[in-house]
């Protein structure tokens, strides 16, 4: 007499293994596609200067800063951008941007990254990534 317990015959067991492998492959493909779409999501730059509103979208690069995004958008959108960098204080200062002028404008230029206010003086050292939203406005 043989003793043993067989829950599934061999052909059914192979079918279950194949089904499990197929489901695992589908799961991996879904994870990879979600990761790929997040990495390729463009960053956005919104400018609200006075009554003017401008929106830019583009890919980020490795080690791209908020200032780099402003530079790229100013070139692509033909907007004026003038700034200074103070290496001793490690600060940036936007002198003018698309009609805003630091010397003559009565309002401050405020910058937000993903709805969080950031210091305009540190835009050269704050890094952005795909999907980030930068908002620049006068307040």
Secondary structure, 3 states (H helix, E strand, C coil): CCCCCCCCCHHHHHHHHHHHHHHHHHHHHHHHHHHHHHHCCCEEEEEEECCEEEEEEECCCCCCEHHHHHHHHHHHHCCCEEEEEECCCCEEEEEEECCEECCCCCCCEEEEECCEEECHHHCCCCECCCCCEEEEEEC
